[in-house]
């Protein structure tokens, strides 16, 4: 339990750094929007392109693991979107609620946490879970937001706008380009590999600083006590791994280690994706920022319980 807490502690420290910087007026809280644009247009696409283009997919691919991770995330995304609709928000904002329940913090918490707890054998599963689910969930959310923004123009126009919005979105386009490059069999030029890796490393910490800046501009207790954020966090930490567990064993009959990895990744807290996409599309990101904080705070408990299923 203590080692898990130590693994997630840097997340709070980086968020706190942004919060304190804004409160001390070192950085204006309004810079949160600019940092989000940097992450969504530059850092995150660079990270996704680098991972997809340089990963040995032929040896790493595990079909059952992909099905379990992807299906569990999509079902939980749907549950989160329904929560949004029940609490009376628009279709576009309910897409952000869906992301808050299905989008796991695999890159910034999952990789170091599972490397510490399980060793290098866990890394391929985290990489697959991160790229496949991140791309799929981002696509679903973008389609919902674009559809909600243009459906008054008619179904045909709305569908066309949604399709264009998906294709033009860098979070979706970057991994597709990475996969095209990987399929050529050519190694990335050294300068491209190092540049995209360097830019990609900036994605998660920059997004966390942006959350701190955003929180500094409103009462912190409001984010931590929001009923919507609490409900979405509970869905992320408990419903997501439960749904994944049902897919893993009763349906797919997966092995113990692979199955527990899929469930443990599902139990990770909410990543920064919902906050970034909400800011990018001008949606309300107060609930998303609260879900990141709350789910991260309690994730050590849920992850520890799941990892205990593995033999020592």
N, C-alpha and C positions, 0 to 999 in steps of 0.2 A: 504493500500500500504506500509506504513512504517513498519508495523508488518511483512509483507512478506519479506521486505528487511532485517530486523533484523534476520529473520529465515535463510536466505541464506548467511548472512555475514560470519558465521564461515567457510563456504566452502572456501571463498577467503583468510581468515586468515590462514587456514591450508596450502593452496597452497603457500601463501606468505612465510610461515615459511620454507617450503622446498626450495623455491627460494632463500631466504636470507641466509639460512644455506649453500647452495652451493656457492653463490657469496662471502661469507665470508670465504669459504674453511673450514667450520666446518665439513661439510659432502661432500665428492666428488660427483659431478653430476653423475658419473658413477654408484653410488649406486642405482640409479633409477631402473636399471634392477634387482638388487638383491631384492629390496623391492617389485617389481612386482611379482617375483617368490614366495616370501613369501605370498603375497595376494592370488595369483591364486592357489597355492598348499596347503596352510594351512588355512589362515584366512577366505577367502570367502567360501571354502567348509565347514568349521566348522559352519559358520553362516547359510548357506543354510540347512545343515543337522539338525541343532538345530531348525530352524524355522519350517521345514516340519515335523520333528519328534514330536514336542511339540504342534503344532497348532490343535485346535479342528475343523478339516475339515468338519465333519458331520454337525455341526451347522453353520459354516461360509460360506460354499460353496454357491455361487450364480451363476447359470449356465449362465444367460444372461450377467451378469457382466464379467464373464470369457471370453465369446465369444466376447464381445465388446472390452475388453482390449487386448485380444490375437490377434484378427483379425485386429484391428486398428494398433497394433504394427508391425504385419507381413507385412501388406500392406505398411506401412511407411518404414519398413526395405527394402522392394523391391524398393521403390522409391529412397531411399538413395543409394542402390547398383547401380541403373540405372544412378544416378548422377555420381557415380564413373566411370562407363563405358564410359559415355559421355565425362568426362574430361580426358579420356585416360589412366586410371590406370588399373592394372591387375585385374583378377577376385578375387584374394585373397585380394588385397587392397580395391576392391569395397565392399567386405564383411565388412570391417572395416567402410567404409562409411555408409553401411546399419545399422550397430550397432549404429553409431553416431546419426542417425535419429530416431531409434526405441527404443533405450535403455534409459529408464528414470531413474533419480536419486531418486528412491523411498525410499531407506534405509536412506540416509544421509540428504536428504532435505524433501522428501515426508512425512515421519513419523512425525517429529517435526512440520513441517509447518501445516499439516492438523489437528494435535492434537491441535495446538494453535488456528487455525481458526474455526474448527468444533467440536472439542471435541473427546472423546474416541470412539464415534460411527464410526469414519472414519477409525480407525486402522485396522479392519478386511479386508476392501477393499484394503488398501495399502499393507497388507501382501500377500493377494491373487495376486494382481497385480505384486508385486515384484517377488515372487517365480515362478509363471507360465510364465510370459513374459520373465524373465531373463533366465530361463532354455531353453525356446523355441528359443529365439533369439540367445543365445550362441550356441545352437546346429546347427542352420542354418548357422551361421558364420563359425563354425568349419568344417562343411561339405564342404562349399564352399572353404575354405582355403586348406583343405586336398585334395579335388578333384583337385584344381588348381595345387597343388604341385606334384601330381602323375598321372595326366591324360595322360602324355606322355608315360606311361607304358601300356596304354590300359584301356578301360572302366572297365573291370572286376577287374583289380588290383586297379584302382583308387577308385572304389566303395568299395572294401574291405578295403583299407587304410583309407578311409573316415569313414567307420563304426567303425573300430578299434579306430581311433582317437577320435570319439565321445564317445565311451564306456570308453576309458581310461582317458578322460579329467575329472579332479576332479570337475569342475564346473557343469558338467552334472551328474557325478556319485554320488556326495554327496546328492542332493535332491532325487534321486532315492532310495538310501539307507535309507534316512530319511523316505520316503513314505513306504518302506517295514517295517521299524520299527514301524511306526504309525499303520499299518494294523494289527500288532500283538496285539495291544491293551495294550501293556506293557508300563509303564512309564519309561522314561530314568533314569538310575541310577543317583543319585544326583551328584556324582563326574563327570560323563560324561556330564550331563546337564550344570553344572557350568563351566566346562572346555571349552566346545564348545561355550557357551555363551560368555565367556571371550575372547577366540580367535576371535570369530566373530565380537566383538565390535572393533577389531583392523583393520578390512578390509577396511572400507571407509577412515578413517583418514590416514592410511598408503598409500593407493593409491593416495590420494590427495597430500601428501608429495612427493610421487614419481613424480607426475606431476610437482610440483614446482622445483624439482631437474632437471628434464628433460628440463624445460623451461629456467633454468638458463644457460644452455649450448648453447643457441642460442638467437638471438635478440627477445625480448618479443613482440615488435611491429609487427614482422613477423607473429606471431601466431594470434594476434588480428586483423590483416588486411588481412589475407588470404581469398581470394575470395571463395575458396573451403570450408573453415571453416564457413564463413558467410552464404553460401548457405545451408550447412548442418544444421546449427543452426536455420535458418529460417524454414527449413522443419520440424525440431523437434518441434519448439515452435508454429508453426501455422498450417502446413499441418497435423501433427499427431493428434492434437485435433479436427480439422475439419473432418477428415476421421472418427474418433471415434464418433463424434457427429452424423454423417450420419448413422452410424451403430446403435447407441443408440436409436434414436427416430424414424426416418422414417422406419427403418427396424425392430428393435426389440420392439419399443414402451415401453421402460423402464420407470420406475417411475422417478420423478424429482431428488430426492436425489441420488439414485444409479447411474442414468445417468450422473449427474454432477460430481460425484466422478470419474467415468470412464474417463470423458473428462478432468477433472483437473489433474488426474494422467498422462494422455497423454501429458498435457501441461508442465509437469516438465522438467527441463533441462537435457541435456545429462549426464548420469552417467559415472563413471570411467571405466566401463567394456570395451568399445572399446579401450581405451588407454592400458589397461592391456593385452587384448588379442593380440593387435598389437605388444606389446613388447615381449610377450611370443613366438609368431611365427616369430619374426624378421621382421615384416612389418613396413612401415613408419607410425609413430604415431604422426607426427607433426600436421596433420590436425585434428586428434582425440583430441589432447590436446587443440588445438584452439577452437574446437567445445564445449568442456567442459567449457572453460572460457567464451566464448561469450554467449552461451545459458544460462548459470547460471546468467550472468550479466543482461540479459533482461527478465528472466523468471518471475520476480516479476510483470511485466506489464501484461503478458498473464494470469498468474494464478489469479491475482486480478480480471481481467475482467470476467473470468469463474466463480469464486466463487461468484461474484455479482449476478449470476443467481439464487442463493438460497435465499429463503425468510429469512429475518432477524427476 
